[in-house]
């Protein structure tokens, strides 16, 4: 429910100065990219490798990477972080469908993580929250730019985010009743996280030639990785 409510962040985005908002988004994108990379390599994959055979785990990683590529390619799913700079603003309903699928996947990994342990679930949820903030601001901008009123954009963006709750329930139930489900899902989502960070978020950071902003975004990227690293060191109780 917390992750789904982030879709309403467009309300706060409206009250911020555009220049200030873009500056914040740039740092959030960097932190989110680092968090996703850290989550994949320091959080999800170590847990998956403890449960399954190495060769199978790497196949699931590739499947996750390919699946997220297909979603982006054929559903025109983009994480457009700057209003007016998205190539698919005419396909607002496709964007909503893609976002619903994305939030469903978020829920699946949250539910599966909590089925393993509360500590593991909290870390996973925090990673997803940091990723959702810039994405939801971007999705709101895409819908408004594509012709939605601000109220309608908030409403439909929130409705599409509710699939996260459904995904969480499904992920938790399957993880507790189907023994090998988490062995598949953890590396699969890790592959998706790697795709989002490497193919979507990091290229956004390369678009701005300003050296100061590039340095700050890189530091934010490192901070995202360190956040996951130190979160993994926290005691489970």
N, C-alpha and C positions, 0 to 999 in steps of 0.2 A: 504493500500500500504506500509506503514511503517513496519507493522508486517510481511508482505510477504518479504520485502527486507532483513529482519534479516537472511533469509536463505543463504544470500551471505556472512555471517560472517565467513564462512570457509576460505575465502581469507585471513582474518586477523589471523585466527588460524594457518595458515601455517607458518606465520612469527614469531610466538612466540616459546620460548623455551618450550619443552614438560613438564618439571618439573614445570615451572612457569604456564603453561596453566592448568595443573591438579590442581594446588593450587587455581587458580581463579575459575575453574569449581566447586570445592568443596564448595567454598563460595557461588557461584551463585546457586548451587543446594539447599543449605540450605536456602538462601534468597527466592528462588522460592517456596520451600515447605511452608515456613512461609507465603509468599504472597498468595498462593493458599488457605491455611487454613483460613487466615484472610479474603480473598475475599469471601469465601463461607459463613463464620459465621458472619462476620461483615458488609458485603457489599451486597451480592446477596440475602441471606435468609431474612434479615430484610426488604429489598425492596419487596420481594415476599410475606412475611407475611402481609405487609400493604395492599396488593391487593387481596389476596385470603383467603380461609378457611384453617385453620391450618391443619386439617386432610388430605386434598388433597395435600397440599404443601409437607408434609412428604412422601407421596406416590411417588410424582414426584422426590424427593431426592433419594429415593431407586431405582427408575427406572433409574435415571442418573448413579448411582453407578454401577448397574447391567450392563447397556449398555456399559460403559467404560471397565468393566471386560470382557464382551463378545468380544469387539474389541481387547483387548490385548490377550485374550486366543485363539481366532480363526483366527485373522488376523496376529498374531505374532507381534503385535505393541509394540515396546519397546522404551523407552527413554534411549538409550545407551550413557552414558556420557563419557565413556573412550574407545578410539579407541582400537580395538582388544579384548575387554572384552565382546562383545555381542554374545550371543548364537545363534542369528539368522542371522549372517552376510551373509549366503548363500541365504537368501530370500530378496534380495535387492529390488526387484520390489514390493513384498508384503509390505515392509517397506515404500515404496513410496506411495502405496495406503492407508495404514494406516495413514501416515502423511497427505495426502490430506484430508482424512475424519476429522482428528484432526483439521486441519486449517479451514475447512469448519465450524466446530463447534465453533472455535474461532470467526470466522466472524459473525456467528449467534448471539452470545452473545454480540459482539461489536455493531452490528446494533441495537439489541433490547435495549441495554443500552443507546445509543444515542437517540433512539426514546423516552425514558423516560425523559432524560435531558442531556445536554452537559456535565455538571459536573459529572454525573454518568458515562457517556460514556468515559470520559478521564481517570477516575480512573480505570475502567475496562480494558481499552486499556493498561495502564501502567502495570497492573498486568500481562496481557498476554505477553507483551513485555519482562518482566523480566523472565517469564517462557520459552519463546521462545529461548532466548540466549543459555542456556546450551543444550536445546533440539536440536537446529539446528546444533550446533557444533558436538553433538553426532551423528545426522543423517548423516552429512557430513562424519564423520569418519567411520560409518557403510558402506556407499556406496563405499568409497575408499577401505576399508578392503575387501569388497565383490567383488572387481574386476573392479570397475569403475575407469576411469582416473579421475584426479582431476578436469579437465575442465568439463567432462561429469557429474561428481557428483554434481558440482555446478549448472550446467544447469538444470538437472532433479530435484534436490532439490528445486530450485527456481520455476520451473513449478508446482510442487506439492503444493507449498506454495500459489500460486495464487488463490486457492480455498477459501482462507480467504476473498478476495475481493468479490467473488460471495456470500459467506455466509453473509457478512456484508449487501449487498444489499437486500438479501432475508430476513434477520432478521429485517432490518429496515422497509421494505414494509409490512411484515406480522404483525409486532408490531403496525403499524399505521392503518392497515386495519382489522385485526382480533383482537378483543378486549381481548380475554383470552390467546393470544399467549404468552405474556411475563409472565403471571402467571404460565404457564407450563414450559417455557424455563429457567427462572431464577433458580428455585430449581433443575431442571434437570441438568443444567450445574454445579450448586453447588455440586451436588452429584458426578459429574465427577471430579471436582476439588479436592474433598475430596479423591476420589479414587487415583488420580494421586499422590497427596501429601503423603497419608498414605501407599499406596501399591507399589509405584514406587520410589519416590524421597527420602523419609525418610530411607527406607532400604539401599539405596546407601550410606547414611551418616554413617550407622552402619558397613560398610565393612572395614573401616580403623580403626585399633586399637590404632592409635597414639592419646594420650590424648590431646595434644595441638590442633591438627586438629579437633578433636571431639568437643572441647570447642569452637573453632572459628566457626565451622559449626553450633553449637547450638546458638551461639550469632547471627549469620547471619539469622538463622531461626526466632529468636525473633525479629530481625530487620525487617524481612519481614512482620510479624504480626503487629508490631508497625507502619510500613509504611502505611498499610491499615487503621489502627485505626486513625492515625492523618489525613490521606487524607480524611476520612469521616467527620472530624471536620471542614474542610475548608469550607468557605462560598460558596454557589452555584454560586454567581455572582463575 
